[in-house]
Amino acid sequence: MSKVGIECGVHYKPIFEFSYYENALELNPEEFPQTAKAWQRVVTLPLYATLTLKDVDYICSSIKTIVKENRK
């Protein structure tokens, strides 16, 4: 996404990725295999007050292109 000028990132890490909770609750990522896989594949797309419809159209078309180019 950054190659086409769209900033995105991981927004919600699972609780077992935080050392405090991992230690305090004795969490093991192997106990949550779907969560362990999913959080690495989910991104937060741009969302801010001045986002225009033109920006939204660009983001959507860029996502479509990226998905098409990376289909397996």
Contacts in CASP RR format, 6 or more apart in sequence:
PFRMAT RR
TARGET T0000
AUTHOR 0000-0000-0000
METHOD contacts of the structure
MODEL  1
MSKVGIECGVHYKPIFEFSYYENALELNPEEFPQTAKAWQRVVTLPLYAT
LTLKDVDYICSSIKTIVKENRK
1 7 0 8 1.000
1 8 0 8 1.000
1 43 0 8 1.000
1 62 0 8 1.000
1 63 0 8 1.000
1 66 0 8 1.000
2 8 0 8 1.000
4 62 0 8 1.000
4 65 0 8 1.000
4 66 0 8 1.000
6 45 0 8 1.000
6 46 0 8 1.000
6 58 0 8 1.000
6 59 0 8 1.000
6 62 0 8 1.000
7 46 0 8 1.000
8 43 0 8 1.000
8 44 0 8 1.000
8 45 0 8 1.000
8 46 0 8 1.000
9 43 0 8 1.000
9 44 0 8 1.000
10 39 0 8 1.000
10 40 0 8 1.000
10 42 0 8 1.000
10 43 0 8 1.000
10 44 0 8 1.000
11 42 0 8 1.000
11 43 0 8 1.000
11 44 0 8 1.000
12 39 0 8 1.000
12 42 0 8 1.000
12 44 0 8 1.000
13 39 0 8 1.000
14 29 0 8 1.000
14 32 0 8 1.000
14 35 0 8 1.000
14 36 0 8 1.000
14 39 0 8 1.000
15 21 0 8 1.000
15 22 0 8 1.000
15 25 0 8 1.000
15 27 0 8 1.000
16 22 0 8 1.000
16 27 0 8 1.000
16 28 0 8 1.000
16 29 0 8 1.000
16 32 0 8 1.000
16 35 0 8 1.000
16 36 0 8 1.000
17 29 0 8 1.000
17 39 0 8 1.000
21 27 0 8 1.000
29 35 0 8 1.000
29 36 0 8 1.000
30 36 0 8 1.000
45 59 0 8 1.000
45 63 0 8 1.000
46 55 0 8 1.000
46 59 0 8 1.000
END
